[in-house]
Amino acid sequence: MMPVLLHIFLKTYHSIVDIETYRGYCLSFPGATEDLPFDENTLCFKVAGKIFTICDIDEFESINLKCDPQKAIELREMYPGKVVPGYHMNKKHWNTVSMQDDIPDDKIRLWIKESYDLVVAKLPKKECERLSH
């Protein structure tokens, strides 16, 4: 018999592979917005008008994330076939991460946060200060 608290946790826990949880997580960052600038299926999350992650609404099989170039290569080597060069993006700075595989949620959340942080770090100082308040 499963302990009650564990059972409640398992029933209420939402994996990041759920598009609504992904959306909520992305919008939880200061200044984050969502947009459909390319077509009705390509959802972009932005900060100060700059994209930090993209997904396909209908299929939600993968997400694109901005990544430090060296780390992008390392992640592709650690997760072959699951993390690949960014689809329709600059292959040096973007990775496409499969949402259909067994990559732990905490890793995906970390990579989304790192993507957001990379974009914020490139913003003008005044904009960075506005986001930190």
Accessible surface in RSA format (square Angstrom, percent):
REM  Atomic radii and reference values for relative SASA: ProtOr
REM  Chains: A
REM  Algorithm: Lee & Richards
REM  Probe-radius: 1.40
REM  Slices: 20
REM RES _ NUM      All-atoms   Total-Side   Main-Chain    Non-polar    All polar
REM                ABS   REL    ABS   REL    ABS   REL    ABS   REL    ABS   REL
RES MET A   1   234.90 121.6 148.64  98.4  86.25 205.4 129.01 109.7 105.88 140.3
RES MET A   2    88.58  45.9  68.89  45.6  19.69  46.9  74.15  63.0  14.43  19.1
RES PRO A   3    87.87  64.0  75.40  68.7  12.47  45.3  87.87  72.5   0.00   0.0
RES VAL A   4   105.95  69.7 100.50  91.0   5.45  13.1 101.88  88.5   4.08  11.1
RES LEU A   5   147.05  81.9 141.52 101.2   5.53  13.9 141.77  99.6   5.28  14.2
RES LEU A   6    85.63  47.7  80.34  57.5   5.30  13.3  84.05  59.0   1.59   4.3
RES HIS A   7    81.79  44.7  81.79  56.9   0.00   0.0  59.55  61.4  22.24  25.9
RES ILE A   8    87.14  49.6  86.26  64.3   0.88   2.1  87.14  62.7   0.00   0.0
RES PHE A   9   110.32  55.2 106.64  66.1   3.68   9.6 110.09  66.7   0.22   0.6
RES LEU A  10    97.50  54.3  77.25  55.3  20.25  50.9  77.70  54.6  19.80  53.3
RES LYS A  11   147.28  71.8 114.19  70.1  33.09  78.8  65.82  59.2  81.45  86.8
RES THR A  12    85.09  60.5  73.14  74.1  11.95  28.5  61.98  83.3  23.11  34.9
RES TYR A  13   101.39  47.3  79.67  45.3  21.72  56.5  72.55  54.5  28.84  35.6
RES HIS A  14   112.16  61.3 104.42  72.6   7.73  19.8  72.65  74.9  39.50  46.0
RES SER A  15    34.96  29.5  30.80  41.1   4.16   9.6  25.74  54.8   9.22  12.9
RES ILE A  16     0.00   0.0   0.00   0.0   0.00   0.0   0.00   0.0   0.00   0.0
RES VAL A  17    63.41  41.7  51.42  46.5  11.99  28.9  51.42  44.7  11.99  32.5
RES ASP A  18    61.19  42.9  52.37  52.1   8.82  20.9  20.69  48.7  40.50  40.4
RES ILE A  19    44.09  25.1  41.21  30.7   2.89   7.0  41.21  29.7   2.89   7.8
RES GLU A  20   111.93  64.3 104.48  79.0   7.45  17.7  55.03 106.4  56.90  46.5
RES THR A  21    27.99  19.9  20.30  20.6   7.69  18.3  20.72  27.8   7.26  11.0
RES TYR A  22     0.00   0.0   0.00   0.0   0.00   0.0   0.00   0.0   0.00   0.0
RES ARG A  23    85.53  35.9  85.53  43.6   0.00   0.0  11.44  15.6  74.09  44.9
RES GLY A  24    39.76  49.0   0.00   N/A  39.76  49.0  32.34  88.7   7.43  16.6
RES TYR A  25    49.18  23.0  42.77  24.3   6.41  16.7  34.07  25.6  15.11  18.6
RES CYS A  26     0.00   0.0   0.00   0.0   0.00   0.0   0.00   0.0   0.00   0.0
RES LEU A  27    57.61  32.1  38.31  27.4  19.30  48.5  38.64  27.1  18.97  51.1
RES SER A  28    78.18  66.1  41.29  55.1  36.89  85.0  44.72  95.2  33.46  46.9
RES PHE A  29    16.78   8.4  12.85   8.0   3.92  10.2  13.05   7.9   3.73  10.7
RES PRO A  30    73.11  53.3  60.97  55.6  12.14  44.1  73.11  60.4   0.00   0.0
RES GLY A  31    35.45  43.7   0.00   N/A  35.45  43.7  18.16  49.8  17.29  38.7
RES ALA A  32    15.96  14.7   0.00   0.0  15.96  36.3   0.00   0.0  15.96  42.3
RES THR A  33    75.02  53.4  71.87  72.9   3.15   7.5  65.12  87.5   9.90  15.0
RES GLU A  34    62.88  36.1  41.01  31.0  21.87  52.1  22.58  43.7  40.30  32.9
RES ASP A  35    57.66  40.4  50.72  50.5   6.94  16.4  14.31  33.7  43.36  43.2
RES LEU A  36    84.04  46.8  63.02  45.1  21.02  52.8  63.02  44.3  21.02  56.6
RES PRO A  37    60.59  44.2  20.71  18.9  39.88 145.0  30.31  25.0  30.28 188.2
RES PHE A  38   130.45  65.3  95.28  59.0  35.17  91.5 100.33  60.8  30.12  86.2
RES ASP A  39    74.38  52.1  60.27  60.0  14.11  33.4  42.09  99.1  32.29  32.2
RES GLU A  40   140.66  80.8 125.27  94.8  15.39  36.6  44.90  86.8  95.76  78.2
RES ASN A  41    50.46  34.8  50.46  48.8   0.00   0.0   3.12   7.5  47.34  45.8
RES THR A  42    30.81  21.9  30.81  31.2   0.00   0.0  15.62  21.0  15.19  23.0
RES LEU A  43    12.95   7.2  12.95   9.3   0.00   0.0  12.95   9.1   0.00   0.0
RES CYS A  44     0.00   0.0   0.00   0.0   0.00   0.0   0.00   0.0   0.00   0.0
RES PHE A  45     0.00   0.0   0.00   0.0   0.00   0.0   0.00   0.0   0.00   0.0
RES LYS A  46    33.24  16.2  33.24  20.4   0.00   0.0   6.66   6.0  26.58  28.3
RES VAL A  47     0.01   0.0   0.00   0.0   0.01   0.0   0.01   0.0   0.00   0.0
RES ALA A  48    43.35  39.9   7.27  11.2  36.08  82.1  24.25  34.2  19.10  50.6
RES GLY A  49    55.94  69.0   0.00   N/A  55.94  69.0  30.08  82.6  25.86  57.9
RES LYS A  50   119.80  58.4 118.27  72.6   1.53   3.6  63.25  56.9  56.55  60.2
RES ILE A  51    36.14  20.6  28.17  21.0   7.96  19.2  28.17  20.3   7.96  21.6
RES PHE A  52     0.00   0.0   0.00   0.0   0.00   0.0   0.00   0.0   0.00   0.0
RES THR A  53     0.00   0.0   0.00   0.0   0.00   0.0   0.00   0.0   0.00   0.0
RES ILE A  54    16.18   9.2  14.70  11.0   1.48   3.6  14.70  10.6   1.48   4.0
RES CYS A  55     4.13   3.1   0.00   0.0   4.13   9.7   4.13  10.5   0.00   0.0
RES ASP A  56    53.59  37.5  49.85  49.6   3.74   8.9  22.70  53.4  30.89  30.8
RES ILE A  57    64.55  36.7  55.30  41.2   9.25  22.3  55.30  39.8   9.25  25.1
RES ASP A  58   105.94  74.2  70.51  70.2  35.43  83.8  27.98  65.8  77.96  77.8
RES GLU A  59   112.82  64.8  92.78  70.2  20.04  47.7  27.20  52.6  85.62  69.9
RES PHE A  60    16.29   8.1  14.47   9.0   1.82   4.7  14.47   8.8   1.82   5.2
RES GLU A  61    91.83  52.7  89.16  67.5   2.67   6.3  19.91  38.5  71.92  58.7
RES SER A  62    39.06  33.0  34.87  46.5   4.19   9.7   9.00  19.2  30.06  42.1
RES ILE A  63     0.83   0.5   0.00   0.0   0.83   2.0   0.83   0.6   0.00   0.0
RES ASN A  64    13.99   9.6  13.72  13.3   0.26   0.6   1.59   3.8  12.39  12.0
RES LEU A  65     4.45   2.5   4.45   3.2   0.00   0.0   4.45   3.1   0.00   0.0
RES LYS A  66    51.09  24.9  47.99  29.4   3.11   7.4  19.67  17.7  31.43  33.5
RES CYS A  67    11.45   8.7   8.98  10.0   2.46   5.8   3.13   7.9   8.31   9.0
RES ASP A  68    65.32  45.8  62.36  62.1   2.96   7.0  20.51  48.3  44.80  44.7
RES PRO A  69    38.38  28.0  37.72  34.4   0.66   2.4  37.98  31.4   0.40   2.5
RES GLN A  70   108.40  60.6 105.50  77.1   2.90   6.9  47.23 100.5  61.17  46.4
RES LYS A  71    56.69  27.7  55.60  34.1   1.08   2.6  41.82  37.6  14.86  15.8
RES ALA A  72     0.25   0.2   0.25   0.4   0.00   0.0   0.25   0.4   0.00   0.0
RES ILE A  73    82.05  46.7  81.87  61.0   0.18   0.4  82.05  59.1   0.00   0.0
RES GLU A  74    79.33  45.5  78.14  59.1   1.19   2.8  24.68  47.7  54.65  44.6
RES LEU A  75    10.50   5.8  10.50   7.5   0.00   0.0  10.50   7.4   0.00   0.0
RES ARG A  76    46.67  19.6  41.43  21.1   5.25  12.5  22.81  31.2  23.87  14.5
RES GLU A  77   127.36  73.1 102.85  77.8  24.52  58.4  47.45  91.8  79.91  65.2
RES MET A  78   116.72  60.4  87.09  57.6  29.62  70.5  73.44  62.4  43.28  57.3
RES TYR A  79    34.30  16.0  32.76  18.6   1.54   4.0  24.26  18.2  10.04  12.4
RES PRO A  80    98.83  72.0  82.16  74.9  16.67  60.6  85.45  70.6  13.37  83.1
RES GLY A  81    64.42  79.4   0.00   N/A  64.42  79.4  33.28  91.3  31.14  69.7
RES LYS A  82    60.33  29.4  59.10  36.3   1.24   2.9  30.52  27.5  29.81  31.7
RES VAL A  83     1.60   1.1   0.00   0.0   1.60   3.8   0.00   0.0   1.60   4.3
RES VAL A  84    56.64  37.3  56.23  50.9   0.41   1.0  56.64  49.2   0.00   0.0
RES PRO A  85    59.35  43.3  53.37  48.6   5.98  21.7  53.37  44.1   5.98  37.2
RES GLY A  86     0.00   0.0   0.00   N/A   0.00   0.0   0.00   0.0   0.00   0.0
RES TYR A  87   148.09  69.1 144.78  82.4   3.31   8.6 109.48  82.3  38.61  47.6
RES HIS A  88   146.75  80.2 112.59  78.3  34.17  87.4  88.35  91.1  58.41  68.0
RES MET A  89    44.08  22.8  27.72  18.3  16.36  39.0  23.59  20.1  20.49  27.1
RES ASN A  90    86.89  59.9  69.37  67.0  17.52  42.2  30.92  74.4  55.98  54.1
RES LYS A  91   103.94  50.7  99.84  61.3   4.10   9.8  83.72  75.4  20.22  21.5
RES LYS A  92   129.28  63.1 117.25  71.9  12.03  28.6  71.10  64.0  58.18  62.0
RES HIS A  93    59.31  32.4  59.31  41.2   0.00   0.0  34.65  35.7  24.67  28.7
RES TRP A  94    19.54   7.8  19.54   9.5   0.00   0.0   7.99   4.3  11.55  18.7
RES ASN A  95     1.92   1.3   1.92   1.9   0.00   0.0   1.70   4.1   0.22   0.2
RES THR A  96    12.94   9.2  12.63  12.8   0.30   0.7  12.63  17.0   0.30   0.5
RES VAL A  97     1.51   1.0   1.51   1.4   0.00   0.0   1.51   1.3   0.00   0.0
RES SER A  98    19.26  16.3  17.38  23.2   1.89   4.3  12.55  26.7   6.71   9.4
RES MET A  99     5.82   3.0   0.13   0.1   5.70  13.6   0.67   0.6   5.16   6.8
RES GLN A 100   117.70  65.8  83.53  61.0  34.17  81.4  39.00  83.0  78.70  59.7
RES ASP A 101    61.80  43.3  40.20  40.0  21.60  51.1   7.16  16.9  54.64  54.5
RES ASP A 102   112.30  78.7  84.67  84.3  27.63  65.3  50.48 118.8  61.82  61.6
RES ILE A 103     8.22   4.7   0.44   0.3   7.78  18.8   0.86   0.6   7.36  20.0
RES PRO A 104    64.86  47.3  54.07  49.3  10.79  39.2  64.86  53.6   0.00   0.0
RES ASP A 105    25.47  17.8  19.45  19.4   6.02  14.2  11.54  27.2  13.94  13.9
RES ASP A 106    98.45  69.0  89.50  89.1   8.94  21.1  43.20 101.7  55.25  55.1
RES LYS A 107    76.06  37.1  75.42  46.3   0.64   1.5  25.52  23.0  50.54  53.8
RES ILE A 108     1.45   0.8   1.45   1.1   0.00   0.0   1.45   1.0   0.00   0.0
RES ARG A 109    61.55  25.8  61.42  31.3   0.12   0.3  29.29  40.0  32.25  19.5
RES LEU A 110    83.29  46.4  78.61  56.2   4.68  11.8  83.08  58.3   0.20   0.5
RES TRP A 111    10.60   4.3   8.77   4.2   1.82   4.3   6.50   3.5   4.10   6.6
RES ILE A 112     0.00   0.0   0.00   0.0   0.00   0.0   0.00   0.0   0.00   0.0
RES LYS A 113    81.12  39.6  81.12  49.8   0.00   0.0  56.46  50.8  24.65  26.3
RES GLU A 114    54.62  31.4  52.98  40.1   1.64   3.9  31.58  61.1  23.04  18.8
RES SER A 115     0.00   0.0   0.00   0.0   0.00   0.0   0.00   0.0   0.00   0.0
RES TYR A 116    11.46   5.4  11.46   6.5   0.00   0.0   9.36   7.0   2.10   2.6
RES ASP A 117    57.94  40.6  53.32  53.1   4.62  10.9  26.68  62.8  31.25  31.2
RES LEU A 118    52.89  29.5  51.72  37.0   1.16   2.9  52.39  36.8   0.49   1.3
RES VAL A 119     7.12   4.7   5.05   4.6   2.06   5.0   6.73   5.8   0.39   1.1
RES VAL A 120    26.60  17.5  26.60  24.1   0.00   0.0  26.60  23.1   0.00   0.0
RES ALA A 121    78.61  72.3  44.54  68.7  34.07  77.5  52.90  74.5  25.71  68.1
RES LYS A 122   169.05  82.5 138.01  84.7  31.04  73.9  85.28  76.8  83.77  89.2
RES LEU A 123    16.99   9.5   6.82   4.9  10.17  25.6   6.88   4.8  10.10  27.2
RES PRO A 124    93.26  68.0  80.55  73.4  12.71  46.2  92.90  76.7   0.36   2.2
RES LYS A 125   160.75  78.4 147.96  90.8  12.79  30.5  95.10  85.6  65.65  69.9
RES LYS A 126   172.73  84.3 167.30 102.6   5.43  12.9 111.90 100.7  60.83  64.8
RES GLU A 127    40.13  23.0  37.44  28.3   2.70   6.4   9.08  17.6  31.05  25.4
RES CYS A 128    34.49  26.1  30.52  34.0   3.97   9.3  20.60  52.2  13.89  15.0
RES GLU A 129    80.08  46.0  78.19  59.2   1.89   4.5  32.67  63.2  47.42  38.7
RES ARG A 130   141.03  59.2 124.66  63.5  16.37  39.0  72.88  99.6  68.16  41.3
RES LEU A 131    11.58   6.5   6.12   4.4   5.47  13.7   8.37   5.9   3.22   8.7
RES SER A 132    90.68  76.6  48.99  65.4  41.69  96.0  51.19 109.0  39.49  55.3
RES HIS A 133   183.84 100.5 119.78  83.3  64.06 163.9 118.62 122.3  65.22  75.9
END  Absolute sums over single chains surface
CHAIN  1 A     8195.5       6768.6       1426.9       5000.6       3194.9
END  Absolute sums over all chains
TOTAL          8195.5       6768.6       1426.9       5000.6       3194.9
